Amino acid sequence: MIHGGFRAMGTTVEAWATSEASWVDTRTLFADVEAELSRFRPDSALSALNENPNRHVSVTGRLAAALVAAADVRDRTDGLVDAGVGAAVTAWGYDRTFTQISDLDSPPSGLTAPVWDIADGVVTRPPGVALDLGGIGKGWTADLAVEAGYAVVASAGGDIRSADPRAVVPVTGPDGDVVATLAVGVGALATSSTARRQWRVAGERVSHLIDPRTSRPVRSPVVSATVIAETGVDAEAGAKAVLMLGVDGLAWASRQAWIRAAMVVWDTGSVYGTTGLRLAA
């Protein structure tokens, strides 16, 4: 098995492949997807879409496919996971790569609601709505790598897709300590956390996770949520929704047929999980 890591999409990507050629294919795939979907690259297809002043814009290729996936998880999470929060993410200070973020003196106001849709390759959104695929992009690309046969396991900043029935994943809490080791097998795992990417706005700590219901950084007693699902997209969306729902997150996850199991770490350090959670032996 060939194993290695590289930087892409603002994080560290690791891949396990059966050959050097397949490992290189995985790295190339991540680079190509980032070139199309990054909001930090002015020449990306996503940036061109966000800068287009027209209400209706035709999109193709990977951008169209990723937006269809984003619309699907938005609908399945009742709007909790919405790629339309791009303008709010930028307004709250995440307008450049994370290492370059500066604190803000005051919070933004007058933010546009994340209203958008895609149908038959056409994106429709009112002026002021910007799309951000950073939320599902890593898991979506890990899915592509495994489904194409390039990687047996692909991990993009903790968004993991696996075709290995033996796969187990250690999950760390906000302090970096391992709080559980979970059996993933053939499937996917993702963790969403408010503890890793923080800065200050008007003296208050905020995170990169924007709640579409308020257009503000999420407030939740859950500081970390982990979900196991069939795909990386599902796991990422589920983890973010569980975190945003806070005290109701695990109950919500238990009702979703597309979520296999979920686990949360509270701001008190307590760890809880759904009944479907399997700890690795």
ZILINGI-V256124 format. One record per pair of residues at least 6 apart in sequence whose ideal C-beta (glycine too) atoms are under 6 Angstrom apart, sorted by the first residue. I is the first residue (numbers start at 1). J is the second residue. D is the distance in Angstrom with one decimal. If there is no record, write none. Layout:
i=I j=J d=D
i=I j=J d=D
This chain:
i=1 j=16 d=5.4
i=2 j=17 d=4.8
i=2 j=20 d=5.6
i=2 j=23 d=4.6
i=3 j=16 d=4.9
i=5 j=12 d=5.5
i=5 j=14 d=4.6
i=6 j=13 d=5.6
i=6 j=27 d=5.4
i=8 j=30 d=4.1
i=8 j=34 d=5.5
i=9 j=34 d=5.2
i=9 j=138 d=5.4
i=10 j=97 d=5.9
i=11 j=157 d=3.2
i=13 j=30 d=5.6
i=13 j=156 d=4.8
i=14 j=155 d=4.6
i=15 j=23 d=5.8
i=15 j=26 d=4.3
i=15 j=151 d=4.5
i=15 j=154 d=5.0
i=16 j=152 d=4.9
i=16 j=153 d=4.4
i=17 j=23 d=4.0
i=17 j=151 d=5.1
i=22 j=150 d=4.9
i=25 j=150 d=4.2
i=26 j=145 d=4.7
i=26 j=150 d=4.4
i=26 j=151 d=4.6
i=29 j=145 d=5.5
i=30 j=141 d=5.6
i=33 j=62 d=6.0
i=33 j=141 d=4.7
i=36 j=44 d=5.7
i=36 j=45 d=4.7
i=36 j=62 d=5.0
i=36 j=63 d=5.7
i=37 j=46 d=5.1
i=37 j=66 d=5.9
i=37 j=133 d=4.8
i=37 j=137 d=5.2
i=38 j=44 d=4.9
i=39 j=46 d=5.7
i=39 j=132 d=5.6
i=40 j=97 d=5.8
i=45 j=63 d=4.3
i=49 j=57 d=5.7
i=50 j=130 d=4.5
i=56 j=122 d=5.5
i=56 j=124 d=5.3
i=57 j=123 d=5.0
i=58 j=121 d=5.7
i=58 j=122 d=5.5
i=59 j=123 d=5.6
i=64 j=121 d=5.5
i=66 j=133 d=5.4
i=66 j=140 d=5.7
i=67 j=118 d=4.8
i=69 j=140 d=5.8
i=69 j=233 d=5.3
i=70 j=83 d=4.0
i=70 j=136 d=5.7
i=71 j=118 d=5.5
i=73 j=81 d=5.2
i=73 j=237 d=3.8
i=74 j=81 d=5.9
i=74 j=82 d=4.9
i=77 j=237 d=5.8
i=77 j=241 d=4.3
i=79 j=212 d=5.6
i=80 j=241 d=4.4
i=80 j=244 d=5.2
i=81 j=237 d=4.5
i=81 j=240 d=5.1
i=81 j=241 d=5.6
i=82 j=114 d=4.7
i=82 j=212 d=4.1
i=83 j=131 d=4.9
i=83 j=132 d=5.7
i=83 j=133 d=5.7
i=84 j=114 d=2.8
i=84 j=116 d=4.6
i=84 j=129 d=5.5
i=85 j=114 d=5.1
i=85 j=210 d=4.3
i=85 j=212 d=5.4
i=86 j=130 d=3.4
i=86 j=131 d=5.1
i=86 j=132 d=3.6
i=87 j=112 d=5.8
i=87 j=130 d=4.3
i=88 j=111 d=5.0
i=88 j=210 d=4.8
i=88 j=215 d=4.4
i=89 j=132 d=5.4
i=89 j=210 d=5.4
i=91 j=108 d=3.7
i=91 j=111 d=6.0
i=93 j=101 d=5.7
i=93 j=104 d=4.9
i=93 j=199 d=5.9
i=94 j=208 d=5.3
i=98 j=197 d=5.5
i=101 j=199 d=5.0
i=103 j=199 d=5.5
i=103 j=200 d=4.2
i=104 j=201 d=4.4
i=106 j=202 d=5.4
i=107 j=201 d=5.3
i=107 j=202 d=5.8
i=111 j=215 d=4.1
i=112 j=128 d=3.7
i=112 j=129 d=5.6
i=114 j=212 d=5.0
i=116 j=125 d=3.7
i=116 j=129 d=5.4
i=117 j=124 d=5.3
i=136 j=233 d=5.3
i=136 j=236 d=5.4
i=138 j=156 d=3.6
i=138 j=157 d=5.5
i=138 j=159 d=4.4
i=139 j=159 d=3.9
i=139 j=190 d=5.7
i=139 j=232 d=3.0
i=139 j=233 d=5.1
i=139 j=236 d=3.9
i=140 j=233 d=5.1
i=142 j=154 d=4.0
i=142 j=156 d=5.0
i=142 j=159 d=5.7
i=142 j=161 d=4.0
i=142 j=232 d=4.4
i=143 j=161 d=5.2
i=143 j=231 d=5.1
i=143 j=232 d=4.6
i=145 j=151 d=4.4
i=145 j=154 d=4.3
i=146 j=154 d=5.7
i=146 j=161 d=4.5
i=146 j=163 d=5.2
i=152 j=163 d=5.3
i=152 j=164 d=5.3
i=153 j=162 d=4.6
i=153 j=164 d=5.5
i=153 j=167 d=5.9
i=154 j=161 d=5.4
i=158 j=191 d=5.1
i=159 j=190 d=4.6
i=159 j=232 d=5.1
i=159 j=236 d=5.4
i=160 j=169 d=6.0
i=160 j=189 d=4.8
i=161 j=188 d=4.7
i=161 j=232 d=4.3
i=162 j=184 d=5.4
i=163 j=186 d=5.8
i=165 j=185 d=4.8
i=165 j=186 d=5.4
i=167 j=184 d=4.7
i=167 j=185 d=5.8
i=168 j=181 d=5.7
i=168 j=183 d=5.5
i=168 j=280 d=3.9
i=169 j=182 d=5.4
i=169 j=184 d=5.2
i=169 j=189 d=5.2
i=170 j=178 d=4.7
i=170 j=181 d=4.8
i=171 j=179 d=5.8
i=171 j=180 d=5.0
i=171 j=226 d=5.2
i=172 j=178 d=5.5
i=173 j=179 d=4.4
i=173 j=265 d=4.8
i=174 j=195 d=3.7
i=174 j=223 d=5.1
i=174 j=224 d=6.0
i=179 j=265 d=6.0
i=179 j=271 d=5.2
i=181 j=280 d=4.4
i=183 j=278 d=4.4
i=183 j=280 d=4.7
i=184 j=228 d=5.9
i=187 j=230 d=5.7
i=188 j=229 d=5.5
i=188 j=231 d=5.3
i=188 j=232 d=4.5
i=188 j=235 d=4.2
i=189 j=228 d=5.0
i=189 j=235 d=5.5
i=190 j=227 d=6.0
i=190 j=235 d=3.7
i=190 j=236 d=4.1
i=190 j=239 d=4.7
i=191 j=226 d=4.4
i=191 j=239 d=5.8
i=192 j=225 d=5.2
i=192 j=239 d=3.9
i=192 j=240 d=4.5
i=192 j=243 d=4.8
i=193 j=224 d=4.3
i=194 j=207 d=4.0
i=194 j=209 d=5.9
i=194 j=223 d=5.5
i=195 j=223 d=5.1
i=197 j=207 d=6.0
i=197 j=208 d=4.3
i=198 j=205 d=5.1
i=198 j=207 d=5.3
i=206 j=217 d=3.9
i=207 j=217 d=5.2
i=209 j=218 d=4.6
i=211 j=218 d=4.5
i=211 j=244 d=5.8
i=218 j=244 d=5.3
i=220 j=243 d=5.7
i=220 j=246 d=4.1
i=221 j=246 d=5.3
i=221 j=266 d=5.5
i=221 j=267 d=5.3
i=222 j=243 d=5.0
i=222 j=246 d=5.4
i=222 j=249 d=5.9
i=222 j=264 d=4.7
i=223 j=265 d=5.8
i=223 j=267 d=5.2
i=224 j=265 d=4.1
i=225 j=239 d=4.7
i=225 j=242 d=4.0
i=225 j=243 d=4.0
i=225 j=264 d=5.0
i=226 j=239 d=5.9
i=226 j=263 d=4.6
i=227 j=235 d=4.9
i=227 j=238 d=3.6
i=227 j=239 d=4.3
i=227 j=259 d=5.7
i=227 j=262 d=4.9
i=228 j=260 d=4.6
i=228 j=261 d=4.6
i=229 j=235 d=4.3
i=229 j=238 d=5.7
i=229 j=258 d=6.0
i=229 j=259 d=5.5
i=229 j=260 d=5.8
i=234 j=258 d=5.4
i=238 j=259 d=4.8
i=242 j=249 d=3.7
i=242 j=253 d=5.3
i=242 j=262 d=5.4
i=245 j=252 d=5.3
i=250 j=262 d=5.8
i=250 j=274 d=5.5
i=253 j=259 d=4.9
i=253 j=262 d=3.8
i=253 j=274 d=5.8
i=254 j=274 d=5.1
i=260 j=276 d=5.7
i=261 j=274 d=5.2
i=261 j=276 d=3.9
i=261 j=277 d=4.2
i=262 j=274 d=4.9
i=263 j=273 d=4.1
i=263 j=277 d=5.7
i=264 j=272 d=5.5
i=265 j=271 d=5.4
